[in-house]
Amino acid sequence: MNIKTSAISLLTALVMMLTGCVKTEDPSRGSSDSSSAVTESAQGGEDSSTAGDGTSAGDSANSTTESTPEDDMTLSEKTFAANEENVKLIGRTAEYENIRWLGLSASGVEFTFTGTSASFTLVGDSMYSNPEKTPRFAVYINGERTFDDVVDAPEKTVEVFSADEAVETTVKFLKISEAQESTMGIKSINVTSIGGLTPTAEKALKIEFIGDSITCGYGVDDPDRNHHFKTTTEDATKAYAYKTAMALDADYSLVSYSGNGIISGYTDNGTKQESQRVPDVYDKVGKSWGNWNEFNIQDVDWDFSKFQPQYVVINLGTNDNSYTGSDKERVLEYAEGYKEFLKVVREKNPDAHIVCALGVMGASLYKNGIQRAVTEYTEETGDSNVSTLLMTQQDGNTNGYAADWHPTEASQDIAANEICLLYTSPSPRD
């Protein structure tokens, strides 16, 4: 049974204002009024002042620098914590021992300040020394991507902005590799500024994406399909989810893990991989093979009240198909698992329109899996605020393949456009 998308007037208005759905942020280094540089300082281990055994997703002190009102109007060096008073938090993050931990793809912080310099002091988790798993990040200055780097030391200071005169500047810091491989922490934000940091404004539109390696931007920076995974070739900002959010001027949250599925992660021998199921960790800040002292983000429950999206896009099934194949019982198991996960997503996001998408790397589970699940879910619950979307399968002959046969940025652009068009078409694909 085909499920029709309900009218979505807000997104229609937003997208109709766009001349093209997908925008690509300028990768140039710096702007005409400023310059940026990277400096690194590696320490021998974690600062003992950050050690502790408490876990919190709350806020820390406003600033680690005490100042007077007179100091606030003077250009001076200041240090701030990455908390909600100072920065806009992007995606799911957690605070532990005054360190803002970033795990999930494209999670980060954004703020505006008036000054001459800005730097971040970063902390690496237990994976920092593994060249295939070290966390990767990118920095945007006034909307322009200035550089990207990795956290390959226990502690590292990175200068992201420098100017001769104090200017108002917006800084966005994003972790662009996925949570599963490693996490990283922002220990402090250090600026030479007049006054402090101001969080950028929230967007009117919020979208959550739930997915796998496609959503993470797996291998998108590696044009060789025969190469395998490394965080240094993974970039969530070049994947369809982030591109969609930027095109629609939306705040976003990416809950995505490579190799994961609804009932099974990827398997090459038909054995169910129950340790790689997104529904099992959907209510956590994230999951990761990395940790820092006794801290791991999968031990932190996510507070869904912090991010209530108008839309949720689920793109899971590619890895499940490695387990189900054409086995009817396994396909039905997938459909049942998908239906139950829809109930969880609805419970956590009561007002969101849910889009169930599949197809970029194959659509074997679309008709008998996803469409069946959505039909049964709607019949059981009476909830019709759900739709399906069959996405175009990647064309390697035209757009090439990234590492391990994953979509290139060109293929990701097509997927992003299709999600955008879902909201402008009077009769969406289903």
N, C-alpha and C positions, 0 to 999 in steps of 0.2 A: 504494500500500500504506500502511495506517495504522501509525504507530509508537507503541507504548504506552509511557508513562512508567514508569520503574522506581519501586519503592516508595521514598518519601522520608520516613522517619520523623521526622527531626529537624525539618524545616520543618512537618510536620503538627502536631507537638506545639506548636511555637511559634505557629502561626497559630490553632490551636484555643483558645489562651489569650486571643486577641484578641476583643473584642466586635465590632469592625469592622476590616476590613483596613487601609484607608487612614486615616491620621491627618494632620491639618493642623496644623503648628506655629503657635503663637499669634503673629500679626504685631504684637502690641502693642509699644509703645516702653517698654522698661525694666521693672523689677520694683518691688515695694513697698519694698525695702530699698536701692535704689540708683537712680542716674540716669545717663544716657549723653548724650554730646554729640559733635559732629563739629567738629574744627578742621583746617584745611588750611594747609599751607605749601608753596608751589610754588617750586622752585629753577630756576635758569637752564639747567641741564643735568645729566647724570649726574655723580655724585661721582667724581673721578679716582681715588680710593682703591679703587674697585671695578673699575677697568679691568684687563684681562688677557686671555690667549688660551687658558687652560686650561679644559676642560670636565669636570665631574665630577658624578656622581649620588650621591656619598658625603656624609659629614657634615662640617660645619665645626666650629670651636671651640665648646665648650659655651656660653660666654657672652662677650660683648664687654666686660663689666664685671668687673674683678677685685675679689674680696671676701674677707674673712676670716670665720671661723666666727662671730665676734661680730657682724659686719655682717649675716650671714644671719638673725639673730634680731631685727634692728632694722628698723623701717619706713624704707625708703630707696628712692631712685630707682635702678633697675637697667635694663640693656639686654641683651637676649638674641638670639641667632641662632635662626632657625626651623629647627632640626635635630632629629634623632630623640631627642636627650638631653633636649630641652626641650618638645617638642610631639609629638602624634600626627599623622602625615602622612596625609592623606585623599586617595585616588586617586593617580594618577601625578604626581609632581613631580620637579624636577631642581634641583641646586645648581650655581651658577656664580658665582665670585667672592664667596662667602659670602652670596649672595642666593638665597632659595628661590623658584624660578620655578613659577608655577601656569599651566597651559594648559587642560587638559581640563575639561569641564563639572563643576561641583560638587567640583573638587579644592580642597584647603585644608589647614588646620591646626586642632588643638583642644588646649586645655590648661586646667589648673586652677591658680589662684594665690590667695594670701591677701594682700589689699592694698586700696588706695583708688583706684587708677587704672590704666588700661591703654590703650596706643595702639600703632598700627602705622605704621612708616615704609615706604611703598610706592614701587615704581619702575614706571613705565610703559614699554612697548616703543615701537617706531616708529609704532604706530597710536594713541598716546594723544591726538593732536590731531584725529583723524578722528571726528566725532560719531556716525557710523554704525558704527564699529568699536571704539571705546574699551572696554577691559575693564570689566565690571561685577562688583561683589562685594556680599556680604551678611554681616552679623554677627549672631551669636546669643549672648545672654547668659543663662546658666542655662537654655538650651533655648528661650528666647523671642527671636524675630527683632526686633531693635531698630531697624535701618535698613538701607538699601542705598545704594550710591554708585558712582561710576565713577572710574577712574584717568585723569584728564584733564590730567596734568602729568608732566614727567620724574621728579619726586620729590614725594611728598605724604605728610604725616603726618595720620593720622586717629585722634582720640581715641574709643575705643569704650566706655569704662566709667569712671565716677566715683562715689565714695561718701564720706560723711563719716567713716566708721570702716572699719578694715580688716575685710573679710569674705572668706570663701572663695567664689570665683567661677569658673565655667566659661565659657570663651570659645571660640566656634567661628567661624572665618573661612573663607568659601567664595567662590571665583570662580564666579559663576553664569552668565556668558556662555561661549561655546564657544572652544576653542583655535584653530580655523581663522582666526578673525577677528583675534585679538590675544591676547597673554599679559601677565602682570604678575608682579612679584616682591615678596616680603617682604624688605626690607633689614634690618629689626630689629623686635623686639617690645620695647616700652618700658613698664615697670611701676613703680609705687610699691608696694613689697610687703615682707612679712616672709618671707624666704627667696626661693626661685626659682620656676620654672615646673615643673609636673608634667604629663607627657603623660597624657591620658585613656586608659582601658583599651581594649584591642582587644575587638571583639565575637567571639563564638564562631562566628557565621555570616558568611560572606563571599560576595558576589555580584558578578560582572562583567557589565556591560551593554555590548553593542556595537551601535551604531545610527547614525542619521542625525539630521535636524532634529527629528523627533518626540521622540527621546531627549534632545536638547539643550534642549527647551522653547522652540523657535523661535516668536517672536511671541505667546507666551501672555499677555503683559500688554497686548496691543493687540487690542481686540474688533472691529476693522474688517478684514474679509477682503480689502479692496482696498488696504490698506497693505502696504508691503514691509519687508524685514529691517532691523532696527537692534539692536545689542547691548543698548540700553536697554529693549527690550521682550522680551528673551529671559531666561528664568529656569529653569534646570535643576531647581530645587527644586520647581517646580510641574509637572514632567513625571513620567510613570509610573515611570521607573527609580528616581529618588530617593524617590518616594512609596512604592514597593514596599520599598526598603531600610529606610526608617523604620518602616513597618508591621511588618516582620519583625525589627526590631532587629538589622540587619545592617550590617557594614562593606561598602563598595562601591567600585567603580571604573567610571567612565563613559568609554568609548572611543567618542566619537560626533562626527560632523562633518556639518553641513548640506549637502544636495545630493550626498552621497556614496553609493556603492553597492558591489556586489560586483565587477561587471565594467565598470560605467559610472556616472558621476555624472549628475545631471539634465541633459537636453538638450531643447531645444525645436525642433530641426530633424532629429532622427534620427541625428546624428553622435555616435559613441561618445566620451564624455568620460573618457579614460583617466587624466587627472590627478586624478580624484576617486574613488579606489577605496580603501576601508578596508583590504583585505588588504595593500596596498603599504606601509602605515605602522603596521600592527598591532604590530610589534616595536619601535616608537619611543615615547619619552615622549609625543610628540604631533606635530602639524604645524601650522604657522601662517604666515600672510602677514606677521606682525609679527616683528621681531627687535630685539635690544638689543646695540649695538656689533657684535661678531662672533658673538654667541650666538643660536642658534635651537634650539628644543627638538626639532625633527625631526632634528637631528644627534646626538641623545643616544639610545643604545640603552636600551630598558627592561629591567630586571632582573626577570624573571618570578618569581624566588624571593621577592621582596618582597611579593607578593600572590598567594596560591594559593587561588582561590575553590572552594567546594563546588559552585557553580552558575554557569553562563555563559548569559546570555540574548542571542541574536542577533536583531536586528530590522532587517534590510536587504533591500531589494527595491523599495521605493517609487520610488526614483530610477532604478533599473535598468529599471523598467517603461517609463519615458519613452523608453528606447532600444529595448527588445525589442518593445514593443507586443504584437501577436498573431503576430509572425513566428516560426514554429516553430523555425527554425535559431537565431535569437537567444535564444529561450527555452531551448533545449537548451544553448546557450553559457553562459547564466546558471546553469543547473542544474550544469553541469560546474565552473564557477568556484566555485559555492557548495560543492560536494563537496570541492574541493581546499582551500578555506578551512577547512572543518571539520577536515581533517587537520592544518592548522597550529594551530588552536585546541586540538585534542586534544593535540598535541605539547607545547604550552606549558602546558596545564592537564590533566595526565594523569588526575586523579581527579575532575574536575568532571562533573556532569550538565549536558549542553548542551541548551538549549531553543531551537528555531528558530521564531520567531514572525513574524507578518505580519498586516496587515489594517486598522490604524487609519485609514489613508488609501487603502485599496484592497487587494485580495487577488488581483489578476490572476495573480501569479507563485506563488501558494501551492501549488496542486495539481501543476501540470506543472513547476514550478521547485523549490520547497523540498521538497515531499514526495518528488519524484523524487530529488533530491540526497541526502536522508537515507536513502532506501531503498538507493540505489546505494552510498553510503558504508558503511552497515551490512553489506551483502553483501560488499564488498571487504575491509573491515577486521575484521569480526566484532564490532565495537564497537556494542553495543546501548544504551549509556548516553546516548542521544540521543532527544529527543522533539520533536514539532511542536505548535504552538499557533496556531489561527486566532482572531485577535482581532476584536472587534466593530468594524465601521466607524463612524466618527464620524457623529453625527446632527446636522447643522447646524440643522435645524428645531427641535430640542429644546434643544440645548446651544450653538448658535451656532458661529461660526468665528473663529479668531484671524487674525493677519496672514497674507496669502498662502494663505488657506484651510486653515491649520493647526489642529490640535486646541486647543480651549480647555482650561482647567484641569478643567472638568467632564468632558470627554471623556477627559482624561488619568487622572482618577480611575477611570473605568470600566476602562481598560486596566490600571491597577495592580491593581485588584480581581481581574481575570481571571488575572493572573499569580499572585497569592496563592492563588486558588481552584485553580489547577493543582496545587498541592501538598496540598490538602485533599480533593480529589475522588478517590474510589476508582477512577473511570474517567475520566481527563483527556480533554479535547477534543483531537482529533487530525485 
